[in-house]
Amino acid sequence: MADHPSSHALLEEIRACAICKDLPLGPRPILQISESAKILIVGQAPGKKAHDKGIPFDDPSGDRLRSWLGVDRKTFYDASKFAILPMGLCYPGSGKSGDLPPRPECAPAWRDRVLNMLEAVELTLLIGRYAIDWHLPEYSDDTVTAAVQSWRDVWPKKLILPHPSPRNNRWLKANPWFETDVIPALQQRTKQLL
C-alpha cells in the first residue's frame, strides 16, 4: 500500500510544529510513520541523543528493543513496517531522575490525527506509563510491572513493555518471565506481521 499524499502533508505539518517553543533544545518532532506500517511503537518522548541525531531509538535502548523484536536496524527503520509515535514528539528536557515527562500539549495536538491514518497497524507496543495511560487507561492504576504481567489480556493487538533502557537491567533480572514468555511471543508475532 502506497502512502497517501495526505500522510506526507501531515508528516510535514508535524515536523514544522512549534507548539512548545520553550523546550530546552527547541522543537524537533521525531517520529516515523507510514500508512502501511503493521507495528506501532509508542514510547514516552525522544531522548537527547534522539534529538541530536533526529533518529528514534538509535541508542542502547533501541538495540535492546530491536533484539526483543528480532529485527535488524534496516527493518526497524523501514517506515512501511514500523511506525514510531512517542507520546511527546520532542525532547522535553531532563530532570533530577532522567528525562522530563512528555509535554502535555503534544498528544492532544497530533495523536488522533496520526493514529487515524495508521489503519494497517495490527500490533501496538506500549512502552512505559504515558503510553499505557493513553492507550489502555484501564491499566492506569496498575504499576508498569503489573500492566506488563497482564500482557495476555491485550495480546495479540497490543503489548505493554518495560522500557528497553539499560537502566532496567535490574527489572529484567527480577522478572525473568518477561524474556522467557513475552519475548518469544513478540518475536513470533513480529515475524508473522512482517
Secondary structure, 3 states (H helix, E strand, C coil): CCCCHHHHHHHHHHHCCCCCCCCCCCCCCCCECCCCCCEEEECCCCCHHHHHHCCCCCCHHHHHHHHHHCCCHHHHCCCCCEEECCCCCCCCCEECCEECCCCCCHHHHHHHHHHHHCCCCCEEEEECHHHHHHHCHHHCCCCHHHHHHCHHHCCCCEEEECCCCHHHHHHHHHCCHHHHHHHHHHHHHHHHHC
